[in-house]
Amino acid sequence: MTDTGEDRKRAAHRALVERVLNGEGKASAQQRAHAFGNDGLSPPSLDALIGKVVDRSAQITDADVVAAKASGCTEDQLFELVVCAAVGRSTRLYEAGLTALAEATSEERTDRAT
């Protein structure tokens, strides 16, 4: 099997996801996984920040960051969790796009065959 540009892109994406979830970091692997999946984090102020990163990033305020830091997270931990949330969101969009493309391509082939 030859290595195509798409194969390299997918491999690079998998490596990125692996790194943000399982690489060295200040935030725990469990926290990073929750941020990646937007699965909820404690305390609520941290969960609120991650939720905004995923769904409403333009609405993040300094107060959101201050509240998340007051929860006991360091700036490094917050940075990692924000990156995990953003990569998780982009991963879901990327995978949805690939699925839609595969379905559209499959339908084109079916239409041509009939």
C-alpha positions in Angstrom: 0.0 0.0 0.0 1.4 3.4 -1.0 1.5 6.3 1.3 -0.9 9.0 0.0 -1.3 12.6 1.1 -4.5 11.6 2.8 -2.8 8.8 4.7 -0.2 11.2 5.9 -2.8 13.7 7.0 -4.7 11.1 8.9 -1.5 9.8 10.5 -0.5 13.3 11.5 -4.0 13.9 13.0 -3.8 10.6 15.0 -0.4 11.6 16.3 -1.7 15.0 17.4 -4.6 13.4 19.2 -2.3 10.8 20.8 0.0 13.6 22.0 -2.6 15.8 23.5 -4.3 12.9 25.3 -1.4 10.8 26.4 1.8 12.9 26.2 3.5 14.5 29.1 1.6 17.3 30.7 0.6 19.1 33.8 -3.1 18.2 33.5 -4.0 14.6 34.2 -4.7 12.2 31.4 -8.3 11.9 32.8 -8.8 15.7 32.7 -7.4 15.9 29.2 -9.7 13.1 28.0 -12.7 14.8 29.6 -11.8 18.2 28.0 -11.2 16.5 24.6 -14.6 14.8 24.7 -16.3 17.8 26.4 -17.5 15.3 28.9 -17.6 17.6 31.9 -14.9 18.6 34.3 -15.0 19.7 38.0 -15.4 22.3 39.2 -18.2 24.0 37.3 -16.1 27.0 36.5 -13.6 24.8 34.7 -16.4 22.9 32.9 -17.9 26.3 31.8 -14.6 27.4 30.3 -14.1 24.2 28.4 -17.7 24.3 27.2 -17.2 27.7 25.8 -14.0 26.6 24.1 -16.0 23.9 22.3 -19.2 25.7 21.5 -18.8 29.5 21.9 -15.1 30.4 21.8 -15.8 34.0 20.8 -17.6 34.4 24.1 -14.7 33.5 26.4 -14.0 36.3 28.8 -11.2 37.1 31.2 -13.6 36.3 33.9 -14.0 32.8 32.6 -10.3 32.3 32.8 -10.0 33.8 36.2 -12.8 31.6 37.5 -11.1 28.5 36.1 -7.8 29.5 37.6 -9.5 30.0 41.0 -10.6 26.4 40.8 -7.0 25.4 41.5 -5.7 24.8 38.0 -2.3 26.2 37.0 -2.0 28.2 33.8 -0.2 25.3 32.2 -3.0 22.9 33.1 -5.6 25.3 31.8 -3.7 25.7 28.6 -3.5 22.0 28.1 -7.2 21.5 28.8 -8.1 24.3 26.4 -5.9 22.7 23.7 -7.5 19.3 24.4 -11.0 20.8 24.1 -10.2 22.6 20.8 -8.5 19.5 19.3 -11.4 17.3 20.4 -13.9 19.7 18.8 -11.9 19.8 15.6 -11.5 16.0 15.6 -15.3 15.6 15.8 -15.7 18.0 12.9 -12.9 16.3 10.9 -14.4 12.9 11.4 -17.9 14.1 10.4 -16.5 15.6 7.3 -14.7 12.4 6.3 -17.9 10.5 6.9 -19.9 12.8 4.8 -17.3 12.7 2.0 -17.2 8.9 2.1 -21.0 8.7 2.0 -21.2 11.2 -0.9 -18.5 9.4 -2.8 -20.3 6.1 -2.2 -23.6 7.5 -3.4 -21.9 8.8 -6.6 -20.5 5.4 -7.4 -23.9 3.8 -6.8 -25.6 6.4 -9.0 -23.1 5.8 -11.8 -23.5 2.0 -11.6 -27.3 2.1 -12.1 
